[in-house]
Amino acid sequence: METFTNGIKLAAQKITEDPLGVPLIAGWDRVTSAIPDILNMIRKAVDEDNK
């Protein structure tokens, strides 16, 4: 969850810096490009929470 939260904070900061900027690729593509293993990390965190 911490990694996901930090990613959201970073994205919010970028949007605040340039709110009219157009992302070149879709949001989740940007996240997975920056943190290639993020989807597995999220899946693992959800699995751990569901135990």
HELIX and SHEET records of a PDB file:
HELIX    1   1 GLU A    2  GLU A   17  1                                  16    
HELIX    2   2 GLY A   27  ALA A   34  1                                   8    
HELIX    3   3 ILE A   38  ASP A   49  1                                  12    
END                                                                             
